[in-house]
Structures are given as structure tokens and as C-alpha cells.
Amino acid sequence: MYLGSQFPTISSLLFMNFINNLPVLNFPAFEFKLKEEQQRTQIYDVFRNKFVILTPEEWVRQHVLHYLINNQKIAKNRIAVEYALKLNGQQKRADILIFGKSMEPLLIIECKSTDIKISPSIFDQAARYNLVLKVPYLIITNGFAMHIASVNFETQTTELLQEFPLI
């Protein structure tokens, strides 16, 4: 009985090569589902309940999301992904917004691709979103580095933190 070629297709070889080349980030590993559709690799997002295109930034975002629920024990209902907001009349999206137990916004997390160096301009993006959201904490990460800041609106100061805030 002929079962077809036993050799992998070029497409499946490229897919496996892509998976093997995903960077190992400074976040705990997690189980993830990938699929190939229309020659694009997608990852299943448990928050949006669908497969999304796996970009370098999405790889970081998925690690952060799983870190929040598995390691920081933040309930899924307190986490918003790609939270829409209006800034100067323009539609923007914060990568991740964490709400407090009373559902008040507490923390903005901006995820960047692993090849993006964390710089003041990256913090400026989160700070602009914070003009609208007024959260006490900001986090910027590229998967390798995580910069955490506490924002004091009374004194109009920002302080870098060494550890994830207790929220």
C-alpha cells in the first residue's frame, strides 16, 4: 500500500525550523499551541480565545501573559489584552492592562520584540498611555529585560523598581 511520500514537505520543514529558532526568553516556559495557516505561524491566545499571528512581539506578550497567571497568580478576569484607549483623538492599544481587585486600572505592560532595545522612547509610549489610564505602575519588556516603574502622580515622579509590584 502506498502512503505517499515519507519525506517532510518544504513547508513543514520551514515551520519546524521557525519553531526551533524561537528565542528563549527570561520568563518561565509554558505550554503553547502553534499552527500554520496560509504560510503564517499562529499561536493560541488563551485571553482572546483564538489563534493570532506569531510575531516576535506576540511571542513576548504570550510569555508575559502566562507569567502573570501562572507565576504572579493574577486572575484572568483582571487582565486585558490590547486594551483600546483614545489618546489625543487617536485610537491606541496598550499591550496588557492589569486591573485591581476592584477593577481599577493598576498596571500597563508594553511588550516589544526581542530585537528592540528598551529605551526612554519606549517608556514614553507607556507614559503617554498613562495620561489616559492613570495607573501607578508601568512595565516595559522585550522578553530579555523587564523594566518596572512606579508612578507617583502627586509628586509627578517615577521610580524604577527591582521587583514585580504586589497588586
C-alpha positions as MATLAB code, in Angstrom:
seq = 'MYLGSQFPTISSLLFMNFINNLPVLNFPAFEFKLKEEQQRTQIYDVFRNKFVILTPEEWVRQHVLHYLINNQKIAKNRIAVEYALKLNGQQKRADILIFGKSMEPLLIIECKSTDIKISPSIFDQAARYNLVLKVPYLIITNGFAMHIASVNFETQTTELLQEFPLI';
ca = [
       0.000    0.000    0.000;
       1.377    3.435   -0.996;
       1.049    6.027    1.769;
       2.549    8.936   -0.113;
       5.942   10.415    0.377;
       7.531    9.796    3.752;
       9.642   12.914    3.292;
       8.551   16.083    5.077;
       7.264   18.873    2.881;
       9.286   22.046    2.474;
       6.507   23.911    4.276;
       6.658   21.581    7.304;
      10.471   21.851    7.389;
      10.256   25.650    7.389;
       7.634   25.504   10.163;
       9.836   23.249   12.321;
      12.853   25.484   11.663;
      10.785   28.505   12.741;
       9.763   26.790   15.988;
      13.336   25.769   16.747;
      14.508   29.356   16.235;
      12.084   30.997   18.672;
      14.205   32.792   21.269;
      14.299   31.531   24.851;
      13.065   34.443   26.955;
      13.692   35.407   30.575;
      10.239   34.201   31.528;
       9.186   30.720   32.622;
       8.406   28.288   29.823;
       4.754   27.458   29.198;
       2.787   25.061   27.043;
       1.640   26.679   23.844;
      -0.226   25.664   20.705;
       1.066   26.645   17.289;
      -0.438   26.124   13.880;
       0.474   27.033   10.355;
      -2.215   28.733    8.280;
      -1.740   30.460    4.934;
       2.033   30.161    5.406;
       1.854   32.141    8.675;
       2.648   30.661   12.058;
      -0.020   31.349   14.661;
      -0.089   30.896   18.436;
      -3.190   30.263   20.506;
      -4.024   33.170   22.815;
      -5.972   31.962   25.868;
      -7.198   35.502   26.578;
      -8.590   36.248   23.142;
      -9.633   32.575   22.668;
      -8.209   32.385   19.174;
      -5.050   31.838   17.200;
      -3.113   35.042   16.463;
      -0.175   35.609   14.131;
       3.065   34.793   15.933;
       5.216   37.888   15.611;
       8.313   38.445   17.777;
       6.267   40.866   19.906;
       3.441   38.331   20.262;
       5.969   35.717   21.439;
       6.960   38.104   24.247;
       3.327   39.023   25.041;
       2.295   35.365   25.362;
       5.179   34.696   27.752;
       4.202   37.710   29.865;
       0.533   36.686   29.957;
       1.348   33.160   31.116;
       3.820   34.566   33.667;
       1.057   36.794   35.069;
      -1.462   33.984   35.562;
       0.896   31.109   36.417;
       3.584   32.833   38.469;
       2.061   36.083   39.728;
      -1.326   34.346   40.234;
      -3.293   37.234   38.729;
      -6.805   36.155   37.772;
      -7.507   36.147   34.030;
     -10.536   38.404   34.511;
      -8.195   41.138   35.815;
      -6.076   41.139   32.641;
      -6.956   42.889   29.368;
      -5.008   42.233   26.174;
      -4.612   45.015   23.601;
      -6.685   47.374   25.718;
      -8.171   50.107   23.496;
      -7.861   53.745   24.549;
      -8.102   57.176   22.928;
      -5.087   59.467   23.133;
      -5.297   62.923   21.551;
      -8.223   61.723   19.450;
      -6.302   58.719   18.115;
      -7.117   55.082   18.822;
      -4.257   53.308   20.653;
      -3.828   49.926   22.338;
      -1.926   49.090   25.487;
      -0.462   45.580   25.109;
      -1.575   44.444   28.559;
      -3.563   46.233   31.249;
      -3.952   44.736   34.710;
      -6.849   45.756   36.906;
      -7.024   45.729   40.688;
      -9.452   43.637   42.688;
     -11.995   46.467   42.433;
     -11.355   46.550   38.648;
      -9.458   49.862   38.725;
      -6.544   50.063   36.225;
      -3.258   49.321   38.044;
      -0.523   48.369   35.605;
       0.322   48.890   31.935;
       2.682   46.386   30.317;
       4.193   47.174   26.934;
       5.772   44.222   25.138;
       8.411   44.724   22.482;
      10.153   42.391   20.092;
      13.353   40.786   21.363;
      15.369   42.837   18.895;
      14.079   46.159   20.300;
      16.332   47.693   22.935;
      14.443   49.182   25.861;
      14.965   52.937   25.683;
      13.434   56.128   27.082;
      11.269   56.446   23.950;
       9.724   53.037   24.721;
       8.904   54.240   28.250;
       7.448   57.408   26.717;
       4.902   55.281   24.836;
       3.644   53.715   28.086;
       3.750   57.117   29.812;
       1.548   58.604   27.061;
      -0.972   55.788   27.558;
      -0.802   56.547   31.257;
      -2.000   60.105   30.645;
      -5.343   58.431   29.954;
      -5.259   55.398   32.271;
      -3.504   56.911   35.336;
      -2.035   53.643   36.640;
       0.562   53.526   39.431;
       2.836   51.004   37.637;
       4.404   50.651   34.198;
       6.360   47.694   32.842;
       8.289   47.505   29.589;
       9.771   44.215   28.398;
      11.414   42.766   25.312;
      11.461   39.276   26.808;
      15.079   39.564   27.888;
      14.833   42.658   30.110;
      11.912   43.858   32.205;
      11.885   47.456   33.430;
       9.363   48.265   36.151;
       8.435   51.776   37.237;
       6.255   53.174   39.966;
       4.439   56.407   39.105;
       3.597   58.968   41.790;
       1.055   61.430   40.418;
       1.169   63.715   43.481;
       4.902   64.370   43.254;
       4.993   63.783   39.489;
       7.921   61.395   39.861;
       8.784   57.950   38.585;
      10.887   55.397   40.447;
      12.417   52.257   38.954;
      11.590   49.102   40.907;
      13.623   45.898   41.224;
      10.692   43.521   41.643;
       7.242   42.975   40.222;
       4.766   45.048   42.276;
       2.355   43.299   44.624;
      -1.013   44.052   43.094;
];
